[in-house]
Amino acid sequence: MSEFITLSDVIKFVDVLGKNKDIVVYSALIVGGMVCIALTRRQKQWILTRDNNTSQMRHYSEEKGWHCKDPTTCEGCDGKGCPRHVHHINPQGNGGSNRPNNLITLFSCEHIGRKGNGDTVDPEKEFVVHPDNIRALKEYRAGNKDAYKELMDERSEKTKRGEPYWSTDHDIEMAQTAEERTNNEVAKGKKFPKKK
């Protein structure tokens, strides 16, 4: 059975994201008014292994201005390295699933705009899937302890209106990559772990 965490835990989790080089594991959170069940550690590791433990975004956005050119590290993070995130292509808050063809590996700086050194990405110059996170992080650091609650409320409202709260620029390509890589792994007999 999954253990649920509170909004204050989510805020603490988001604030330390990027400082932790390990795979960050959390249980569940509320996004867009929906309880989003997180992946297990084994499921995240399966996706990271499937994706060669590197960001899959570089295949699509050279034209957008990359801070991450090396496929295994993120030199844009001043040598500090970027944690790898498993990204839901169609977010759970929008009805997306935890199936492997909806999951792909990204660097933190590409996913939420947080570099490994703690700095933030400029979303006007570099692609970020969730650019709204950058604003919330800056507000939180400036003392607005409700910044992430406000962000989740905004995302919930956008979901209710049928608007995406993330950048959809590369969703089709990411989904194709995730499906292709998943099919390759399954063909090798490597099944995606189920929740227990």
C-alpha positions in Angstrom: 0.0 0.0 0.0 1.3 3.4 -0.9 2.1 5.9 1.9 0.8 9.4 1.1 2.7 12.6 1.9 1.5 16.1 2.8 1.8 19.3 0.8 4.5 20.5 3.2 6.5 17.3 2.4 6.0 18.0 -1.3 7.4 21.5 -0.8 10.4 20.2 1.1 10.9 17.6 -1.6 10.8 20.2 -4.4 13.1 22.5 -2.6 15.8 19.9 -2.2 15.4 18.4 -5.7 18.7 18.9 -7.4 20.7 18.7 -4.3 20.2 14.9 -4.2 22.0 13.1 -6.9 20.2 9.8 -6.2 16.9 8.8 -7.6 14.3 10.8 -5.7 11.4 8.6 -4.6 8.1 9.8 -3.2 4.8 8.1 -2.7 2.0 10.3 -3.9 0.9 13.9 -4.2 -2.1 15.8 -5.4 -1.9 17.4 -8.8 -4.8 18.9 -10.6 -7.2 17.7 -7.9 -6.1 14.1 -8.5 -4.1 11.8 -6.3 -1.0 10.9 -8.3 0.5 7.6 -7.3 4.3 7.7 -7.7 6.4 5.0 -9.3 8.2 2.5 -7.1 12.0 2.6 -6.9 12.2 -0.5 -9.1 9.9 1.1 -11.7 12.0 4.3 -11.8 15.2 2.3 -12.1 13.6 0.2 -15.0 12.9 3.5 -16.9 16.3 4.9 -16.2 18.0 1.7 -17.3 15.8 1.5 -20.4 16.9 5.1 -21.3 20.6 4.4 -20.6 20.4 6.6 -17.5 20.4 9.8 -19.6 18.0 12.4 -20.8 16.0 11.6 -23.9 15.1 15.3 -24.7 18.3 16.0 -26.6 17.0 14.1 -29.5 14.3 16.7 -30.2 15.4 20.2 -29.2 18.8 21.2 -30.4 17.2 24.3 -32.0 15.8 25.4 -28.6 19.3 26.1 -27.1 20.7 23.3 -25.0 22.4 23.6 -21.7 22.9 19.8 -21.6 24.9 18.6 -24.6 26.7 15.6 -23.0 24.3 12.7 -22.9 25.5 11.5 -19.5 26.2 14.7 -17.6 24.8 18.2 -17.7 27.6 20.7 -18.1 25.1 23.5 -18.0 24.9 22.8 -14.3 28.5 23.9 -13.8 29.8 20.4 -13.4 27.5 19.7 -10.5 25.5 17.2 -12.6 21.8 17.1 -12.9 19.6 14.5 -11.2 17.7 12.3 -13.6 13.9 12.5 -13.4 11.4 10.1 -14.7 8.9 12.3 -16.5 5.2 11.5 -17.2 4.7 12.6 -20.8 1.0 13.0 -20.1 1.0 14.0 -16.4 -1.0 12.1 -13.9 -2.8 15.3 -13.0 -4.1 15.2 -16.6 -5.1 11.6 -16.5 -1.7 10.1 -17.5 -0.7 6.7 -16.4 2.4 5.1 -14.9 2.8 2.8 -17.9 6.3 2.8 -19.3 5.2 4.2 -22.7 4.1 7.3 -20.8 7.5 7.7 -19.0 10.8 9.1 -20.1 14.1 10.1 -18.5 14.9 13.9 -18.4 17.5 15.9 -16.5 16.1 18.0 -13.7 17.0 21.2 -15.6 15.0 20.1 -18.6 12.1 18.8 -16.5 11.5 21.4 -13.8 14.1 24.0 -14.6 16.3 23.3 -11.6 20.0 22.8 -12.3 22.2 20.5 -10.3 24.0 23.5 -8.8 20.6 24.9 -7.5 20.3 27.6 -10.1 17.3 27.9 -12.4 17.1 27.7 -16.2 15.9 30.7 -18.2 12.8 29.2 -20.0 12.9 31.9 -22.6 16.3 30.6 -23.8 16.2 26.9 -22.9 13.4 24.2 -23.1 11.8 23.3 -19.8 8.8 20.9 -19.6 7.4 22.5 -16.5 8.5 26.2 -16.7 5.9 27.2 -14.1 8.0 25.3 -11.5 10.8 27.9 -11.9 8.5 30.7 -10.8 7.2 28.7 -7.8 10.7 27.8 -6.8 11.8 31.5 -6.9 8.8 32.6 -4.9 9.3 29.9 -2.4 13.0 30.9 -1.9 11.8 34.5 -1.5 9.7 33.5 1.4 6.3 32.5 -0.1 5.8 29.2 1.7 2.5 28.7 -0.2 4.2 29.0 -3.7 3.9 25.3 -4.5 0.3 25.1 -3.2 -0.5 28.1 -5.4 1.2 26.3 -8.3 -0.8 23.1 -7.8 -4.0 25.2 -7.6 -3.1 26.9 -10.9 -2.5 23.6 -12.5 -5.7 22.2 -11.2 -7.6 25.2 -12.7 -5.9 24.7 -16.1 -6.7 21.0 -16.0 -10.4 21.8 -15.3 -10.4 24.1 -18.4 -8.7 21.3 -20.5 -5.5 23.3 -20.8 -2.1 21.7 -20.5 0.0 23.0 -17.6 3.2 21.7 -19.2 5.1 22.4 -22.4 3.6 20.0 -25.0 6.3 20.8 -27.7 7.8 17.3 -27.7 5.1 15.1 -26.3 4.6 13.1 -29.5 8.3 12.5 -30.0 8.8 11.6 -26.4 5.9 9.1 -26.5 7.3 7.5 -29.6 10.7 7.2 -28.0 9.2 5.8 -24.8 7.1 3.2 -26.7 10.0 2.2 -29.0 12.4 1.8 -26.0 9.8 -0.1 -24.0 9.1 -2.5 -26.8 12.8 -3.2 -27.2 13.1 -4.0 -23.5 10.0 -6.2 -23.4 11.4 -8.0 -26.5 14.5 -8.8 -24.5 12.3 -10.3 -21.7 12.6 -7.3 -19.4 9.1 -6.7 -18.0 8.1 -3.4 -16.3 7.8 -4.1 -12.6 4.3 -4.0 -11.1 3.3 -2.3 -7.9 3.1 -4.6 -5.0 
